């Protein structure tokens, strides 16, 4: 078991395999922080494949194949959306 704040930094396995952007847009970032470099902007309704979870961030692959982190509050679980062009 983790001690102190270490638990926040642990990568957690997740049963979630797909997320859908529920916000107007979501920033895909290079790290699990709002200060990390923005790699791509995902529009509302776009789905992304989930690899892992760290705190309140998901490591995902965008429909364009870009791997990055998206904030949990900007997405919801699901797989019914179609990938963006």
C-alpha positions, 0 to 999 in steps of 0.5 A, a space after each residue: 500500500 502506498 504511503 502519503 501522496 505517493 498514491 496520486 502518482 501511481 499508474 492504476 490499471 483501469 477497466 475502462 477501454 474507451 472514453 468519449 470527449 464530453 466537454 466542448 473540447 479536450 486537450 490531449 497533453 504530453 503528461 498528466 498535468 494541465 501544464 504539460 504540452 498540448 499535443 492535440 485538441 479533441 472535439 466533443 464526441 470523439 472517442 479515444 482508446 484508454 491505456 491506463 489511469 494516473 490520478 484524474 488523468 487517462 493515457 489515451 490514443 487519439 483517433 489520429 494515433 497520438 498518445 497523450 493524457 486527457 483530464 478525467 472531467 473532460 471525458 466519459 466512459 463509453 465506445 459509441 462515438 465515431 473517431 474524428 476524421 
